[in-house]
Amino acid sequence: MLRLNDIQLPLNHSDEDLAAAIVAKLDIDSSELVSYSVFKRSYDARKKANILLIYQVDVVLFAASQQRVLEQFSEQSFVKISPDTSYHFVAHADENFPTGNQQRPIIIGFGPCGILVALVLAQMGLKPIVLERGKDVRQRTKDTFGLWRNRKLNTESNVQYGEGGAGTFSDGKLYSQVKDKRHLGRKVLNEFVKAGAPEEIMFVSKPHIGTFKLVKMVESMRAEITRLGGEIRFDQKVETIHRVNVSQDRGQITGVTLASGEKIESRHVVLAIGHSARDTFEMLVDQGVYIEAKPFSVGFRIEHPQSVIDKARFGEFAGNAILGAADYKLVHHCRSGRSVYSFCMCPGGTVVAATSEEGRVVTNGMSQYSRNERNANSAIVVGITPEQDYPEHVLAGIDLQRDLETLAYELGGENYNAPAQLVGDFLNDKPSKNLGAVNPSYQPGITLVDLSKALPAFAIDAIREAIPVFDKKIKGFAMADAVLTGIETRTSSPICIKRDRAFQNLNTAGLYPAGEGAGYAGGILSAAIDGIKVAEALALDILKPESG
C-alpha cells in the first residue's frame, strides 16, 4: 500500500474527482487503482475565495503497478510505502501474574491520561487499580451542573475532578503538536472509536468529540478496563504516598493511603492527577518528591458571534458543512517581551465555570460535537514564568493562581458570577455598564466590571496590545461588543514532576508522573499519548526478569 500526499481539490468536489486526482498524480490508468482510503483530510483557507481540501490517501495498486510507481517517483516525497501505524504491545503478563494488591500497579487519576494508562496496562494483563478522587462521569455531570445552574460547588466532583478529567467538559479536541513517530495517537483514536467516537476522528485534521459524546466514551472505556481485570474506584482521594529511602538521594514508592485511612501497597504508582490537584502537589512536596516550578499563562475568555469568525475565516464558504464552525490560532509577541496567544479555542461553544475550590472563579471553554451554539470563545492569555513572576518557592505558581481566582470571585460579586467587560470598553480603559450584541454564555452569570483590576498590570497591557493586532488577522476580533470574561488561570500545570528516561520521578523509583498535571502534556490527545508511554515503561519494569 502507498501513502500519497498533497492532493488538492476544490471544497465541493465529488468522490470521482478524488479518484481521478489519484490516478493523475500517480500517472497510472484507472484500471490499476484497486482501492483507496483517506488517511487525513485538512483544508487550506488562506485564500477565502478558493478554499482547498488537502488529502493524504492510502492507495492499493496491483503489485506490478506499485513497483513501477515507486521506481518512477523514487526521487519524489509525495508518494512512499504507507507506514505501519498499528500498535504493538511492548510486553504482556502471563496467566500467573499475581492479582493481589501488593503487586498491582496503582493509577491516581482517571482523566485522559489515567484512562489510557489503565487501558493499556489492562490490555497487557497487569490488572491496574485506579483511584479517582471524584465521582463517575454521570454523577459528576450532575454535580457540575449544580454549580452552573444553582451556584452549588462540590469540591470533589466538578469540572476538574472526576471520571474523564477536565477534558470531559471541553471542546473534546483530539489533535496535538507532539512528535509522534510511533503513531501512538492512532492507538488513542482507535480506542476512542471503539468506545463510540465518530469514525471521522481518524481522518479529519482537527478532530473533536464534544462533551456529551465524551461522557459515553468514558463509560465504555471504563467497562473495557474492568472486563480485562482492572479496578476503578471512585470517591477515593489519595491522602499521602509512602516512600522509603534507598540511598541518600533516592527513594522507592511503597504504596498510598486514602482519605478513608485505607492503605494500598504497590511499588508502581502512576500520578495522572491533572493540573488542578493542588492539595496533591502540596502533599508530594511534603513527602520529598522532586518537583520544579514551570511556566503557565493567565488571561480572559473572549466571546464573539460564531458567524463573525466564520465570515472572517471562510468568506463566502462560511457555513459549509465540511468546514464546520471556524476556529483560529493567534499569537502576538509584545513590545514588553511578553507573549499573548489564543488557547483552547471553542467554536460554537460556551464559557464554563471551572473552579474546584470554594470562593474562587475560574473559566474554561466547552462545546458539543455539533458546535452549533451562537458564540465562539477562546482564552486570550499571557505567558508568565517562575523566574520572572513567582520565584519564591516551587508552589508559588499555585499561590498566584489562587490569588487571582479569589480576586475574580470578589469582582464577580462573591456568588460565582464571573467578572466581565466589553472589549471596546476594555481597550478604552473604562468599565462596562451594559451588554451589546454579544450575549455572554457563562453560567451561573456575569457581573460587568473593570477587568483591568483582575490581572497584573503587565498582563492587562499585553492583552490590550494584542487584541487590535489579532483584529488584523481575524476581522471583527476587536469588535466593541465582544465580551471578555475572567479569569483563565488553568491553561497548564504550574509545576513539573520531573522524571527520568524510565519515566520514573527523578528521586523516587516506582513513581511515574504522567500527563498534564505532571507537566508532560497539554490536552486530551497528548495526555493520552503520554499515558501509553508511561504504561509501557511501567509494564517493562514490573515484568522484567528477576535478577540472581
N, C-alpha and C positions, 0 to 999 in steps of 0.2 A: 504494500500500500504506500502511496506517495502523499506527502503533505505539500499542498500547493498554496502559496501565499499571495497576498496583494491582488486579489481580483476585485476590480472596482466596477460597480454598476449603479445606474440611477435608482433613486429611492423606490420608485413604483415599478420595478422590473418584475418579470414573471419567472417561474421555475425554469421554463425553457431557455430564458435568457442566461441564467446561471450555467446551465449545462452547456450552452453554446460557447460561453466565455471560457469554460474549462477546456473544451475541445480546441478553441482557437489559441489559447495560451500555451497548450502543450503541443500544438502543431500535429494533431492526430485526426483521424477520421472518427466520426461519431460512433461507428460500429466498434471501435476499440475501447470505448468507455463502458466498463461493466457496471459501475455504480459510484456514487459519491455521497459524502455526508458532510455537513457543515461542522467544523471544529470551533470556529469563532466568527462572530459577526459583530462588527463595530460600524461607526459612521464617521464621516468627515463633514462637519458643518461649518468649516471655516468660510466657505462661500455659500451664504444662505440661499442664493438663487439657484444653486446647483449642489444640493446635498447628496453625497455619495454613500452607498453602503460598501464596506470593505470586508471581504471574506477570506478566511483560511479554510480550506476544504481538504478532507482526506479522500483520495481518489483511488479506485481499484481499476486497474487495466489488466488486459491479458499479459501473461508473463513476457512474451516477446516484445510487446509494445512498451511495457515498463522498462525493460532493459534498454531499448532504443531511446526512450525519452531521457533516461538517466545519462546515457552517453552523449546525447545531443546537447543537453543543458548542464554538463558536468562543471562548467565554469560559472554557472549562474546560482544565485542563492534562493530564487523563488520556488524551486522545487527540490525536495530531498525525500529520502525514505522517512516515512512517518515514525516519530519516536515512540517508544513504549511508554505509555502513560499509566499503565496498570500498577496497582500497589502490590508490593511484595513484603510479606512479614519477615522481620529480622530474626524472630525466634518463636518457639511455641512450647508451652509446657506439656508434659505427657500426662497420662491419666493418674499418675501417682503424685501430682503436685498437691501439697498439703492444703487443706481447706480451713484449718484453724486460724483464728485471728492473728496469732503470733507471726505467721508467715505471709499474710495477705497484705498487699500494698494499700495504703490509705490515700485517698484524694480529698483534699479540703477545698470545697467549692464545686458547684455544678453549673457553671456558665459554659460558653462555647469551648473554652479550653478544657475544663474539667470533664465535660461530656465526651470529648474526643479522647482524652487520656483514658477515661473509664472504658469507652467502647473498644479502643484498640487493645488495651490490656485484657479485656474480657474475650475478645476475638483470639488473643494469643493464649487463652486458657488460664489467666492469672487471677481471676475472681476478685476484683478490687472491692474495697469498701469506700463508698462515697459519703462524706459528711458535709451536709449543706445546712447552713445556719437558718436559711429562710424556709419557706413553705413550697409545696408542689405548685406547679405553674397555674393551675386553676384557682386555687385558694389565693395565691399570690396576686393574681389579676384582680380578684375581688378586693383585696387589701389595698392595692394600688389605686383602684377607682375610689376607695374610701377617702384618700387624700384629695384626689382630683374633684370629687363631687361633694364631699362632706367635710373637707379640711381636717380629716382624722388620719394621723400618721401612725403606722405600725413600724417601729424602728428595726424590726427583724424581718419584715416582709413588705417590700416596696420596689421601686424601680431598680434599685441597686442590688438587693438581696433576694435570693430565691432561685428556684429552678429555671435555668435558661440564662441567668445572669442579666447584666444591664442591656445586652444586645436584644433581649426579647422585646423590650419597649424602645424600639429604634426603627430605623428605616429598613433594617434587615439587609444591609449592603453585604455582598459576597464577593468583593474584589479587593485586591491589595497590591501594594508595590513591593512586597518582599520578594527576594530572589528565591525561586522555587525550581531548582534544577531537577529535583526528583519527582516533580509533579504531584506533591502531596496535596495541593489544592484540589486536584481532580479526585483524590480519595475523599476529601471532605465533601465536595459537591455530590459525588456518587452516593455517599451515605445520606446526605440531605434528601436527594431524590428518592432513595429507598424509603425514607421516613415521610414522604408525602410532598416534598417541594416540587414546584413545576419543573418539568424536564428542560425548559428553555434556559435554566440557570447553567446548563452545561455548555452553552454556546454563545449567549449574548455577552457583550463585552463588559457591561456593568450590571451583573445580575443582582436582584434584590428579592426579598420574600415578603416583608411586612409582618407586623405583629401577630395578626390572627393566624396566619399560616405557620409562623414560628411556634406558637403555642402547641399546635397539633403535632408538629415535627418533634418537638422536645419530648412530648409524651411517648411518641413512638420509639424514639431512641432510648429512652429510659426503659421501656419494655424489653427492647432487644438486649440491653446490658444485663437486665435481670434474668432474662432467658438463658444467657450464657454463663450465669453463675455469679454475676456481680450483685452488690447490695447497695441500695441507695437509701440513706436515712435523712429525713428532713427534720427541721427544728433541732438540729444537732450542732450547736455552736462550740467550736474548739476554744477552750479557755486557756490552755497552755500546751506547748510542746515540751518534750523531755529529751535532753541531750546529755551525754556523758563525755567527758574529756578523754581523748585517746592519745593526745600529745599536747604540748604546750600551746599550740595554735590551731588545733583541730579537734572537733567534736564528732560524735556519732549520734544520730537520731535514734531514739528507742521507743517512741510512742507519743500518744497525745492524751490529754484529759479533757473531757467535755464539761460544759457548764453544769450538767447534771451530777458531776462527780465521777462518772464512769471513766475508767482508763482503758485504752486500747493500745496494745503493744504492736509495734512494727518497726522494722529497720529501713523501711522505704515509705516516705511520706511526700506527696506532691502538694505544693502550695499553688492552687489555681484560684486565688481568693478575690481577684478583681481589684479595680483601682480605688474602691471606696471603703475597703476593710481597714479603717484607720485604727480601731482598737487592736486588731490583729497585728498590724505593723508595730504598734507600741509594745505588744507582748513579745514579738520576735526580737526587738531591740533589747528588751529586758532580759531575754534568755541568751543573749550574746551572739545571735545570728548576724552575720556580716551583711550590712545594708549600706547603700550610698544614696545621697540625695540626687535627684535628676531634674532636668528642665521640664516644665509643663507650660500651659497657657491659660490665660483668663480673658474674659470678654463678655459679649452680649449675644443674644439671638436676634437676628434681623428677619422680618417678615415682609414679603411683597405679594401682590396678587400673582398667582402662578401664571396667569395669562401674560403678564409683563415679561417674565423670564422666558416663557415660550417664544414670544414675539422677538425678543432680543437675540435669542439663540438660533431660532429656526426660521424666522421671517414668515413667508407665505406658507411654509410647511408646518407651522405651529398647529398642534392638534393631531398630527399624523400618528396613526396607531402604532407603527413600528418605532417611531422615535419616542413616543410617550411623553410624559412630563419632563421638561428640560431641567437639567442640573447645571452647576457651574463649579469651577475651582479657581480661586483667586488668591494672589499673594502680592504684597507690597512691602518693599524694603524702605523704611522711613529714614528721614534725614538724621534722626537721633541714633540710628543703628539698630533700632528695634524692627522686628518683622510682624506684620499683620497678615492673617490669612483666613480664608473660609475653612470651616471644619464641619464634618458630619452634615452635609447639605441634604435636606429632606424635601424633594419635590412633592407638591400636593400633600403636605403633611401638617402636623401640628407641633406647637411648642408645649412641652410637658413639664410638670413639676417632678423633680428628680432627687429631692433631698432624702437622706437616710438618717438624719439627726434632727431632733426637735429644735425649734427656734432658729431654723436656718432655711434659706431659699436657694435652690439650685435649679437651673433649667437644662433641658436636653431637647432633642428633636425626635419625632416619631412619624411614621407614615405606614399606611396599609399597602398591600400588594397593588391595589388599583391606583394609588397615588392620585386620587381624584378630589381631595379637599381643595378649597379655593385658594389657599395661601402656599407659597414656597417659604421655607425657612432654613437658615443656616447659622451656625455660630460664626461670629467675627471676633477673632481672638488675637491676643498679643503674646508673643513668646517671652517667658521670664526664665532666669537661670539661678541656680543656688549661689554661685559665686557673686552675682550682682545684686540679687534681690532677697535672698533668705539664707545667709551664710552661717547663722548661729549654731545650728546642730542638724543632725541627719533628718529629723522630722519637722524641721521648721517650715517646709512647704505645706504640710498639713495645717500648721498653725495659721499660715497666711490664708489658706483656703477657708478655714473656719471663720476667721475674722471677716473676710469678705462676704461669706454666706450669711453670717449674723447681721452684718450691716444691711444686706439686701432684704432680710426679713423685717428689720426695723423700718427701712424706707417704704416697704410694701404695706405697712400698717400692722405688722405683728399678727397676721391672721393667715399666713401662707399665700397672700397675694404677692405677685411679683412686681417690682418697680419697673416702670416702662416710660418711654418717651418717643415722640415722633422724630424721625430722622432729621427733618428740616429744623426742628427746634434744637435738637442735639448739636447740629452743625453750627447753629447761630447762638449757642450757649444761653438758651432761655428755657424755662420749664414749660412742659406741655399742659394745656388746660382741657383740650377736647380732642377726641379722635377724629380722623379724617376718613378717607376712602378705604383704609385697611382696618378690618376688624380683627384684633389680636385673638389668637386661638388658645392661649394659655389658660388652663383651669387649675385652681378654682377661680382666678380672676387677676386683674392687673390694677395697679394704682399709678396714675400718671405723676411723675416726679421729675426732678432734675438729675439725670443719671451721671452727671459729672462728679457727683458725690459718691458714686458706687464703686469706683475703682481708683487706684493710684493715678496721680496726675499724668505720669508718663504713658499709662495705658490709654487714658482719655485722649491725650494729644495724638497718640499714634493712630487711634481709630478715626479720629476726626480728619487726619491727614489722608487716611487710606480710602475712606468711602467715596470722595469725589474721583479718586483715581480709578476705583472699581467701576464707577459710572461710565468711564470712557470705554470699558471693556464690555459691560452689560448695561445697555441704555435703559435708564429708569432706575438703576440701583440706588441712586441718591434721591429718589422721589421724596418729596417733603412729607407725604402721608405714610410712608413705610414706617414700621414700628420696631423699635429696639426694646427687648425685654431682658432684664437682668436677673441673675448673672450666670454665666457659664464658667465653671471652675474645674470641672472633672473631665477635661479633654484627654488626660492620660494620668498615669500614676505619678505621684510626686517623688517616688523612691524607686530604686532598682535593687532587688535582692540578688546580688551578684552570684554567678555560677561559673563553673569551670567547663572544660571541654566534655566532661562526662555528664553535664547538665546538673551537677550537684552544687550546692552552695559552697562558696569558697572556704568556709571554715566549719561546715557541718556536713559530714558524709551522710548519705541516705536522704537528705532533704533536697527536693527537686523544685526550685522556683519555676513557675511556668505562667505564660500568658501575660495579659495586660497589667494585672496588679503587680507582678514581679518586674515589670519594665521591659518585657520581651515581645510585646505585640501591641497592635492598635487597631481594633476592630474584630468583627466576628471571624473572618476568614484567617487572618494572620494569627489570632489566638488559637483557633482550631489546628492550624498547621503546627504551631509551636507545641500544642498538646500531643500531636502524633510523635514529634521528635522526642519529647520527654518520655512518653510511653515506651518508645523503642529503647532509649537509654536505660530506663528502669528495668525493662524486661531483660536486656542483655546482662545487667548487673545481677539481678535476682536469679537468673538461670545459669550463671557462669559455673563451670565445674568447681567443686570443692578442691582446694589445694591440699597437698600432702597425702 
